[in-house]
Amino acid sequence: MHSNNKKLPNGHVDALFIEDSWRVFRIISEFVEGFEELSQVGDCVSIFGSARTPAGHPEYELARSIAKQLVQNNFNIITGGGPGIMEAANRGAQEGGGLSIGLNIELPHEQKPNPYIDKLVSFRYFFVRKVMFIKYAKAFIALPGGFGTLDEICESLTLIQTNKIGKFPVVFVGSEYWKEFISWLKDKLIPGNKISPEDMLLFKVVDTAEEVLEIIQHFYRIPSK
């Protein structure tokens, strides 16, 4: 909420102004904690996708396989720490012997961390959490998901497009799921001059764990094992 007046007519400081001031310190403390907790995690890949995908679903098992193959090739895994695709990726990371990281978010309906996390960091603010996803990741992987997945992936593409961060691999997994979204980008945004044709080169669309690994290895010129 916004308050124009720092003092009330009786001379007392506006309670909303005090609340906003303390909120700044809470935000700073979240950044500091995040930086301290994640400063030594090594090369990581952030994996996103629906929290509603159950264990055993093909998309769950694909996320699990992607994470396992990545950690076997010296990448650790970062997820949002919740259920569904996040759980699958953390599970695959542990099965592959890598570091499994969860960046959990406090929600009105509490999101409980999944049981496959080695390092858990909890956040109150989405925007602080998104900084951590980007700062400590060598690549972003998006499996089928909803608003949260789109938010995180599109923010990374925006930052790359505007040269706020350096280019890194952004990969959509599941061509059938993402095809109408990709077509909308091509058919609506480019003709409407909302994005440039070359912006379509900022991401890849694949279907297998092997393709994900190949894209990341090729980008960083890492020899295949």
C-alpha atoms as an extended CHARMM CRD file, in Angstrom:
* protein
*
       225  EXT
         1         1  MET       CA              0.0000000000        0.0000000000        0.0000000000  PROA      1               0.0000000000
         2         2  HSD       CA              1.1140000000        3.5690000000       -0.6750000000  PROA      2               0.0000000000
         3         3  SER       CA              1.0650000000        6.3880000000        1.8270000000  PROA      3               0.0000000000
         4         4  ASN       CA              1.6280000000       10.0130000000        0.7780000000  PROA      4               0.0000000000
         5         5  ASN       CA              2.0240000000       11.3470000000        4.3110000000  PROA      5               0.0000000000
         6         6  LYS       CA              4.7690000000       10.2700000000        6.6620000000  PROA      6               0.0000000000
         7         7  LYS       CA              3.0480000000       11.9000000000        9.6710000000  PROA      7               0.0000000000
         8         8  LEU       CA             -0.5280000000       12.0210000000       10.8200000000  PROA      8               0.0000000000
         9         9  PRO       CA             -2.1630000000       15.3320000000       11.8700000000  PROA      9               0.0000000000
        10        10  ASN       CA             -1.3460000000       14.6100000000       15.5220000000  PROA      10              0.0000000000
        11        11  GLY       CA              2.3440000000       14.3620000000       14.6370000000  PROA      11              0.0000000000
        12        12  HSD       CA              2.5750000000       10.5830000000       14.9600000000  PROA      12              0.0000000000
        13        13  VAL       CA              4.4090000000        8.6940000000       12.2500000000  PROA      13              0.0000000000
        14        14  ASP       CA              2.1140000000        6.9670000000        9.7730000000  PROA      14              0.0000000000
        15        15  ALA       CA              1.9340000000        3.2590000000       10.6810000000  PROA      15              0.0000000000
        16        16  LEU       CA              1.9120000000        2.3270000000        7.0030000000  PROA      16              0.0000000000
        17        17  PHE       CA              5.1460000000        4.2450000000        6.4610000000  PROA      17              0.0000000000
        18        18  ILE       CA              6.7620000000        2.3260000000        9.3360000000  PROA      18              0.0000000000
        19        19  GLU       CA              5.4990000000       -0.9540000000        7.9200000000  PROA      19              0.0000000000
        20        20  ASP       CA              6.9070000000       -0.1530000000        4.4740000000  PROA      20              0.0000000000
        21        21  SER       CA             10.2410000000        0.8220000000        5.9840000000  PROA      21              0.0000000000
        22        22  TRP       CA             10.5510000000       -2.4520000000        7.8790000000  PROA      22              0.0000000000
        23        23  ARG       CA              9.5420000000       -4.3490000000        4.7310000000  PROA      23              0.0000000000
        24        24  VAL       CA             12.6880000000       -3.0090000000        3.0460000000  PROA      24              0.0000000000
        25        25  PHE       CA             14.8120000000       -4.6390000000        5.7520000000  PROA      25              0.0000000000
        26        26  ARG       CA             12.9420000000       -7.9500000000        5.3730000000  PROA      26              0.0000000000
        27        27  ILE       CA             13.6110000000       -7.8590000000        1.6280000000  PROA      27              0.0000000000
        28        28  ILE       CA             17.3000000000       -7.1040000000        2.1740000000  PROA      28              0.0000000000
        29        29  SER       CA             17.5750000000       -9.9410000000        4.6860000000  PROA      29              0.0000000000
        30        30  GLU       CA             16.0600000000      -12.3770000000        2.1720000000  PROA      30              0.0000000000
        31        31  PHE       CA             18.5920000000      -11.3540000000       -0.4620000000  PROA      31              0.0000000000
        32        32  VAL       CA             21.4640000000      -11.7080000000        2.0080000000  PROA      32              0.0000000000
        33        33  GLU       CA             20.3030000000      -15.1270000000        3.2050000000  PROA      33              0.0000000000
        34        34  GLY       CA             19.8050000000      -16.3350000000       -0.3640000000  PROA      34              0.0000000000
        35        35  PHE       CA             23.2540000000      -15.1730000000       -1.4490000000  PROA      35              0.0000000000
        36        36  GLU       CA             24.8850000000      -16.7680000000        1.6030000000  PROA      36              0.0000000000
        37        37  GLU       CA             23.0720000000      -20.0920000000        1.2260000000  PROA      37              0.0000000000
        38        38  LEU       CA             23.6630000000      -20.4480000000       -2.5150000000  PROA      38              0.0000000000
        39        39  SER       CA             27.0920000000      -18.9170000000       -3.0040000000  PROA      39              0.0000000000
        40        40  GLN       CA             28.8500000000      -22.3100000000       -3.0170000000  PROA      40              0.0000000000
        41        41  VAL       CA             26.3770000000      -24.4930000000       -4.9220000000  PROA      41              0.0000000000
        42        42  GLY       CA             28.4560000000      -24.7540000000       -8.1010000000  PROA      42              0.0000000000
        43        43  ASP       CA             27.0240000000      -25.0540000000      -11.6050000000  PROA      43              0.0000000000
        44        44  CYS       CA             23.2560000000      -25.5080000000      -11.4310000000  PROA      44              0.0000000000
        45        45  VAL       CA             20.2880000000      -25.8940000000      -13.7490000000  PROA      45              0.0000000000
        46        46  SER       CA             16.8760000000      -24.5410000000      -12.7080000000  PROA      46              0.0000000000
        47        47  ILE       CA             13.9660000000      -26.8200000000      -13.5900000000  PROA      47              0.0000000000
        48        48  PHE       CA             10.3590000000      -25.6030000000      -13.6400000000  PROA      48              0.0000000000
        49        49  GLY       CA              6.9800000000      -27.2360000000      -14.2140000000  PROA      49              0.0000000000
        50        50  SER       CA              3.5770000000      -27.8900000000      -12.7360000000  PROA      50              0.0000000000
        51        51  ALA       CA              3.1940000000      -28.5680000000       -9.0210000000  PROA      51              0.0000000000
        52        52  ARG       CA              0.1370000000      -30.6720000000       -9.8970000000  PROA      52              0.0000000000
        53        53  THR       CA              1.8740000000      -33.3980000000      -11.9030000000  PROA      53              0.0000000000
        54        54  PRO       CA              1.6620000000      -36.6920000000       -9.9470000000  PROA      54              0.0000000000
        55        55  ALA       CA              4.4440000000      -39.2170000000       -9.4790000000  PROA      55              0.0000000000
        56        56  GLY       CA              4.4210000000      -41.7990000000      -12.2400000000  PROA      56              0.0000000000
        57        57  HSD       CA              3.0560000000      -39.3840000000      -14.8540000000  PROA      57              0.0000000000
        58        58  PRO       CA              5.2140000000      -39.3300000000      -18.0300000000  PROA      58              0.0000000000
        59        59  GLU       CA              6.0720000000      -35.6590000000      -17.4470000000  PROA      59              0.0000000000
        60        60  TYR       CA              7.1090000000      -36.4030000000      -13.8540000000  PROA      60              0.0000000000
        61        61  GLU       CA              9.3370000000      -39.2510000000      -14.9700000000  PROA      61              0.0000000000
        62        62  LEU       CA             10.8260000000      -37.1080000000      -17.7380000000  PROA      62              0.0000000000
        63        63  ALA       CA             11.7440000000      -34.3510000000      -15.2590000000  PROA      63              0.0000000000
        64        64  ARG       CA             13.2670000000      -36.9770000000      -12.9980000000  PROA      64              0.0000000000
        65        65  SER       CA             15.3430000000      -38.3590000000      -15.8720000000  PROA      65              0.0000000000
        66        66  ILE       CA             16.4860000000      -34.8910000000      -16.9910000000  PROA      66              0.0000000000
        67        67  ALA       CA             17.6860000000      -34.0110000000      -13.5070000000  PROA      67              0.0000000000
        68        68  LYS       CA             19.4390000000      -37.3400000000      -13.0460000000  PROA      68              0.0000000000
        69        69  GLN       CA             21.3190000000      -37.0190000000      -16.3340000000  PROA      69              0.0000000000
        70        70  LEU       CA             22.2920000000      -33.4200000000      -15.5770000000  PROA      70              0.0000000000
        71        71  VAL       CA             23.7890000000      -34.2100000000      -12.1700000000  PROA      71              0.0000000000
        72        72  GLN       CA             25.6470000000      -37.1530000000      -13.6690000000  PROA      72              0.0000000000
        73        73  ASN       CA             27.2460000000      -34.5590000000      -15.9390000000  PROA      73              0.0000000000
        74        74  ASN       CA             28.3050000000      -32.2410000000      -13.1020000000  PROA      74              0.0000000000
        75        75  PHE       CA             25.2990000000      -29.9410000000      -12.8310000000  PROA      75              0.0000000000
        76        76  ASN       CA             23.3410000000      -29.5310000000       -9.6060000000  PROA      76              0.0000000000
        77        77  ILE       CA             19.5840000000      -28.9440000000       -9.6590000000  PROA      77              0.0000000000
        78        78  ILE       CA             17.4840000000      -26.0200000000       -8.4400000000  PROA      78              0.0000000000
        79        79  THR       CA             13.6870000000      -26.1790000000       -8.2440000000  PROA      79              0.0000000000
        80        80  GLY       CA             10.8970000000      -24.2970000000       -6.5010000000  PROA      80              0.0000000000
        81        81  GLY       CA             11.0040000000      -26.9590000000       -3.8080000000  PROA      81              0.0000000000
        82        82  GLY       CA              7.3690000000      -28.0270000000       -4.0460000000  PROA      82              0.0000000000
        83        83  PRO       CA              5.5140000000      -31.0720000000       -5.3890000000  PROA      83              0.0000000000
        84        84  GLY       CA              4.9500000000      -32.2780000000       -8.9530000000  PROA      84              0.0000000000
        85        85  ILE       CA              7.6830000000      -31.5230000000      -11.4870000000  PROA      85              0.0000000000
        86        86  MET       CA              9.7300000000      -29.8350000000       -8.7750000000  PROA      86              0.0000000000
        87        87  GLU       CA              9.6780000000      -32.9930000000       -6.6750000000  PROA      87              0.0000000000
        88        88  ALA       CA             10.5610000000      -35.0860000000       -9.7240000000  PROA      88              0.0000000000
        89        89  ALA       CA             13.6150000000      -32.9520000000      -10.4990000000  PROA      89              0.0000000000
        90        90  ASN       CA             14.8300000000      -32.9310000000       -6.8950000000  PROA      90              0.0000000000
        91        91  ARG       CA             14.3010000000      -36.6880000000       -6.7510000000  PROA      91              0.0000000000
        92        92  GLY       CA             16.2820000000      -37.2430000000       -9.9460000000  PROA      92              0.0000000000
        93        93  ALA       CA             19.0890000000      -35.0510000000       -8.6110000000  PROA      93              0.0000000000
        94        94  GLN       CA             19.4000000000      -37.1380000000       -5.4670000000  PROA      94              0.0000000000
        95        95  GLU       CA             19.2400000000      -40.3860000000       -7.4400000000  PROA      95              0.0000000000
        96        96  GLY       CA             22.0350000000      -39.1480000000       -9.6780000000  PROA      96              0.0000000000
        97        97  GLY       CA             24.2420000000      -38.2220000000       -6.7290000000  PROA      97              0.0000000000
        98        98  GLY       CA             24.0930000000      -34.4460000000       -7.2140000000  PROA      98              0.0000000000
        99        99  LEU       CA             23.0770000000      -31.5540000000       -4.9970000000  PROA      99              0.0000000000
       100       100  SER       CA             19.2960000000      -31.1240000000       -4.8630000000  PROA      100             0.0000000000
       101       101  ILE       CA             18.2470000000      -27.5420000000       -4.0430000000  PROA      101             0.0000000000
       102       102  GLY       CA             14.7520000000      -26.2540000000       -3.2880000000  PROA      102             0.0000000000
       103       103  LEU       CA             13.7990000000      -22.5740000000       -3.2170000000  PROA      103             0.0000000000
       104       104  ASN       CA             10.4830000000      -22.7520000000       -1.4270000000  PROA      104             0.0000000000
       105       105  ILE       CA              7.9380000000      -19.9190000000       -1.3310000000  PROA      105             0.0000000000
       106       106  GLU       CA              5.6500000000      -19.0520000000        1.5640000000  PROA      106             0.0000000000
       107       107  LEU       CA              2.0470000000      -19.0890000000        0.3200000000  PROA      107             0.0000000000
       108       108  PRO       CA             -1.3560000000      -18.4840000000        1.9780000000  PROA      108             0.0000000000
       109       109  HSD       CA             -2.0370000000      -22.1810000000        1.4160000000  PROA      109             0.0000000000
       110       110  GLU       CA              1.3130000000      -23.4670000000        2.6190000000  PROA      110             0.0000000000
       111       111  GLN       CA              3.4970000000      -25.1760000000        0.0310000000  PROA      111             0.0000000000
       112       112  LYS       CA              5.3630000000      -27.9230000000        1.8410000000  PROA      112             0.0000000000
       113       113  PRO       CA              8.8590000000      -28.7300000000        0.5940000000  PROA      113             0.0000000000
       114       114  ASN       CA              9.1720000000      -32.0980000000       -1.1080000000  PROA      114             0.0000000000
       115       115  PRO       CA             11.2440000000      -34.7970000000        0.6350000000  PROA      115             0.0000000000
       116       116  TYR       CA             14.0490000000      -34.9190000000       -1.9530000000  PROA      116             0.0000000000
       117       117  ILE       CA             15.8370000000      -31.6690000000       -1.0940000000  PROA      117             0.0000000000
       118       118  ASP       CA             19.3910000000      -31.4670000000        0.2540000000  PROA      118             0.0000000000
       119       119  LYS       CA             19.5210000000      -27.6740000000        0.5920000000  PROA      119             0.0000000000
       120       120  LEU       CA             16.2890000000      -25.7870000000        1.3190000000  PROA      120             0.0000000000
       121       121  VAL       CA             15.9800000000      -22.0010000000        1.2400000000  PROA      121             0.0000000000
       122       122  SER       CA             12.5720000000      -20.4530000000        1.9350000000  PROA      122             0.0000000000
       123       123  PHE       CA             11.3810000000      -17.0740000000        0.6450000000  PROA      123             0.0000000000
       124       124  ARG       CA              8.5290000000      -14.7270000000        1.4180000000  PROA      124             0.0000000000
       125       125  TYR       CA              8.8700000000      -12.6610000000       -1.7570000000  PROA      125             0.0000000000
       126       126  PHE       CA              8.5400000000      -14.1220000000       -5.2550000000  PROA      126             0.0000000000
       127       127  PHE       CA             10.8350000000      -11.5200000000       -6.8040000000  PROA      127             0.0000000000
       128       128  VAL       CA             13.7230000000      -12.3260000000       -4.4350000000  PROA      128             0.0000000000
       129       129  ARG       CA             13.2820000000      -16.0250000000       -5.1600000000  PROA      129             0.0000000000
       130       130  LYS       CA             13.3560000000      -15.3850000000       -8.9170000000  PROA      130             0.0000000000
       131       131  VAL       CA             16.6600000000      -13.5380000000       -8.5830000000  PROA      131             0.0000000000
       132       132  MET       CA             18.1230000000      -16.6740000000       -6.9810000000  PROA      132             0.0000000000
       133       133  PHE       CA             16.8000000000      -18.9160000000       -9.7570000000  PROA      133             0.0000000000
       134       134  ILE       CA             18.5540000000      -16.8000000000      -12.3670000000  PROA      134             0.0000000000
       135       135  LYS       CA             21.7410000000      -15.8340000000      -10.5170000000  PROA      135             0.0000000000
       136       136  TYR       CA             22.7790000000      -19.3970000000       -9.7190000000  PROA      136             0.0000000000
       137       137  ALA       CA             21.6170000000      -21.2300000000      -12.8650000000  PROA      137             0.0000000000
       138       138  LYS       CA             23.5310000000      -22.1030000000      -16.0090000000  PROA      138             0.0000000000
       139       139  ALA       CA             20.2780000000      -22.9980000000      -17.8060000000  PROA      139             0.0000000000
       140       140  PHE       CA             16.4870000000      -22.8950000000      -17.4050000000  PROA      140             0.0000000000
       141       141  ILE       CA             14.3820000000      -25.9590000000      -18.2180000000  PROA      141             0.0000000000
       142       142  ALA       CA             10.5830000000      -25.6340000000      -18.5090000000  PROA      142             0.0000000000
       143       143  LEU       CA              8.4370000000      -28.7270000000      -18.4800000000  PROA      143             0.0000000000
       144       144  PRO       CA              4.6460000000      -28.4460000000      -18.8400000000  PROA      144             0.0000000000
       145       145  GLY       CA              3.3590000000      -26.0360000000      -16.2260000000  PROA      145             0.0000000000
       146       146  GLY       CA              1.0920000000      -23.0960000000      -15.5280000000  PROA      146             0.0000000000
       147       147  PHE       CA              1.3820000000      -19.4200000000      -14.6030000000  PROA      147             0.0000000000
       148       148  GLY       CA              4.4150000000      -19.8940000000      -12.3640000000  PROA      148             0.0000000000
       149       149  THR       CA              6.3630000000      -21.7450000000      -15.0290000000  PROA      149             0.0000000000
       150       150  LEU       CA              5.4960000000      -19.1400000000      -17.6570000000  PROA      150             0.0000000000
       151       151  ASP       CA              6.4010000000      -16.3210000000      -15.2690000000  PROA      151             0.0000000000
       152       152  GLU       CA              9.8460000000      -17.7100000000      -14.5160000000  PROA      152             0.0000000000
       153       153  ILE       CA             10.6990000000      -18.6780000000      -18.0870000000  PROA      153             0.0000000000
       154       154  CYS       CA              9.3860000000      -15.4640000000      -19.6630000000  PROA      154             0.0000000000
       155       155  GLU       CA             11.2790000000      -13.3580000000      -17.1410000000  PROA      155             0.0000000000
       156       156  SER       CA             14.5140000000      -15.1090000000      -18.0900000000  PROA      156             0.0000000000
       157       157  LEU       CA             13.7870000000      -14.5260000000      -21.7890000000  PROA      157             0.0000000000
       158       158  THR       CA             13.0160000000      -10.8520000000      -21.1120000000  PROA      158             0.0000000000
       159       159  LEU       CA             16.2950000000      -10.3670000000      -19.2470000000  PROA      159             0.0000000000
       160       160  ILE       CA             18.2590000000      -12.0350000000      -22.0430000000  PROA      160             0.0000000000
       161       161  GLN       CA             16.3820000000      -10.1070000000      -24.7490000000  PROA      161             0.0000000000
       162       162  THR       CA             17.0900000000       -6.7720000000      -23.0360000000  PROA      162             0.0000000000
       163       163  ASN       CA             20.7410000000       -7.6640000000      -22.3100000000  PROA      163             0.0000000000
       164       164  LYS       CA             20.2330000000       -7.4180000000      -18.5690000000  PROA      164             0.0000000000
       165       165  ILE       CA             21.8610000000      -10.8360000000      -18.2300000000  PROA      165             0.0000000000
       166       166  GLY       CA             24.0880000000      -12.8370000000      -20.5340000000  PROA      166             0.0000000000
       167       167  LYS       CA             22.5770000000      -15.4210000000      -22.8330000000  PROA      167             0.0000000000
       168       168  PHE       CA             22.1810000000      -18.9350000000      -21.4310000000  PROA      168             0.0000000000
       169       169  PRO       CA             20.1750000000      -22.0070000000      -22.5020000000  PROA      169             0.0000000000
       170       170  VAL       CA             16.3950000000      -21.7360000000      -22.0710000000  PROA      170             0.0000000000
       171       171  VAL       CA             14.7020000000      -24.9950000000      -23.0060000000  PROA      171             0.0000000000
       172       172  PHE       CA             11.0210000000      -25.8710000000      -23.2820000000  PROA      172             0.0000000000
       173       173  VAL       CA             10.4970000000      -29.6180000000      -22.8600000000  PROA      173             0.0000000000
       174       174  GLY       CA              7.4320000000      -31.1930000000      -24.4720000000  PROA      174             0.0000000000
       175       175  SER       CA              6.8490000000      -29.9830000000      -28.0240000000  PROA      175             0.0000000000
       176       176  GLU       CA              3.2270000000      -31.1580000000      -28.0540000000  PROA      176             0.0000000000
       177       177  TYR       CA              2.4070000000      -29.2260000000      -24.8840000000  PROA      177             0.0000000000
       178       178  TRP       CA              4.1940000000      -26.0300000000      -25.9260000000  PROA      178             0.0000000000
       179       179  LYS       CA              3.3930000000      -25.9970000000      -29.6560000000  PROA      179             0.0000000000
       180       180  GLU       CA              0.3850000000      -23.6500000000      -29.4650000000  PROA      180             0.0000000000
       181       181  PHE       CA              2.2920000000      -21.2420000000      -27.2250000000  PROA      181             0.0000000000
       182       182  ILE       CA              5.2100000000      -21.2380000000      -29.6800000000  PROA      182             0.0000000000
       183       183  SER       CA              2.8070000000      -20.7740000000      -32.5980000000  PROA      183             0.0000000000
       184       184  TRP       CA              1.2140000000      -17.8270000000      -30.8000000000  PROA      184             0.0000000000
       185       185  LEU       CA              4.6380000000      -16.2110000000      -30.4380000000  PROA      185             0.0000000000
       186       186  LYS       CA              5.3050000000      -16.6960000000      -34.1500000000  PROA      186             0.0000000000
       187       187  ASP       CA              1.8430000000      -15.8270000000      -35.4600000000  PROA      187             0.0000000000
       188       188  LYS       CA              0.8880000000      -12.9640000000      -33.1530000000  PROA      188             0.0000000000
       189       189  LEU       CA              3.9100000000      -11.3390000000      -31.5670000000  PROA      189             0.0000000000
       190       190  ILE       CA              6.2400000000      -11.2420000000      -34.5640000000  PROA      190             0.0000000000
       191       191  PRO       CA              3.6590000000       -9.9430000000      -37.1280000000  PROA      191             0.0000000000
       192       192  GLY       CA              2.4590000000       -7.4360000000      -34.5320000000  PROA      192             0.0000000000
       193       193  ASN       CA              6.0340000000       -6.2260000000      -34.0160000000  PROA      193             0.0000000000
       194       194  LYS       CA              5.9010000000       -7.1550000000      -30.3440000000  PROA      194             0.0000000000
       195       195  ILE       CA              9.0970000000       -9.2120000000      -30.5990000000  PROA      195             0.0000000000
       196       196  SER       CA             11.7390000000       -9.5920000000      -33.2940000000  PROA      196             0.0000000000
       197       197  PRO       CA             12.0970000000      -12.7770000000      -35.3770000000  PROA      197             0.0000000000
       198       198  GLU       CA             15.5460000000      -13.3550000000      -33.8640000000  PROA      198             0.0000000000
       199       199  ASP       CA             13.9830000000      -13.4730000000      -30.3850000000  PROA      199             0.0000000000
       200       200  MET       CA             12.7150000000      -16.9370000000      -31.2900000000  PROA      200             0.0000000000
       201       201  LEU       CA             16.3480000000      -18.0520000000      -31.1800000000  PROA      201             0.0000000000
       202       202  LEU       CA             16.5530000000      -17.3190000000      -27.4540000000  PROA      202             0.0000000000
       203       203  PHE       CA             15.0710000000      -20.7170000000      -26.5960000000  PROA      203             0.0000000000
       204       204  LYS       CA             14.8690000000      -24.3160000000      -27.7910000000  PROA      204             0.0000000000
       205       205  VAL       CA             12.0170000000      -26.8310000000      -27.7750000000  PROA      205             0.0000000000
       206       206  VAL       CA             12.8370000000      -30.5040000000      -27.2340000000  PROA      206             0.0000000000
       207       207  ASP       CA             11.2760000000      -33.7450000000      -26.0370000000  PROA      207             0.0000000000
       208       208  THR       CA             13.9650000000      -35.8440000000      -24.3550000000  PROA      208             0.0000000000
       209       209  ALA       CA             16.4380000000      -35.6870000000      -21.5050000000  PROA      209             0.0000000000
       210       210  GLU       CA             19.2490000000      -36.4160000000      -23.9460000000  PROA      210             0.0000000000
       211       211  GLU       CA             18.3610000000      -33.3640000000      -26.0430000000  PROA      211             0.0000000000
       212       212  VAL       CA             18.3220000000      -31.1350000000      -22.9580000000  PROA      212             0.0000000000
       213       213  LEU       CA             21.7690000000      -32.3280000000      -21.9390000000  PROA      213             0.0000000000
       214       214  GLU       CA             23.1170000000      -31.9300000000      -25.4830000000  PROA      214             0.0000000000
       215       215  ILE       CA             21.9080000000      -28.3060000000      -25.7210000000  PROA      215             0.0000000000
       216       216  ILE       CA             23.5660000000      -27.3470000000      -22.4300000000  PROA      216             0.0000000000
       217       217  GLN       CA             26.8040000000      -29.1850000000      -23.1990000000  PROA      217             0.0000000000
       218       218  HSD       CA             26.9800000000      -27.6220000000      -26.6560000000  PROA      218             0.0000000000
       219       219  PHE       CA             26.3630000000      -24.1210000000      -25.2910000000  PROA      219             0.0000000000
       220       220  TYR       CA             29.1590000000      -24.4270000000      -22.7400000000  PROA      220             0.0000000000
       221       221  ARG       CA             31.3430000000      -26.5420000000      -25.0530000000  PROA      221             0.0000000000
       222       222  ILE       CA             31.3790000000      -29.4040000000      -22.5590000000  PROA      222             0.0000000000
       223       223  PRO       CA             32.4620000000      -32.7520000000      -24.0850000000  PROA      223             0.0000000000
       224       224  SER       CA             29.8510000000      -35.5240000000      -23.8390000000  PROA      224             0.0000000000
       225       225  LYS       CA             30.6820000000      -38.3620000000      -21.4830000000  PROA      225             0.0000000000
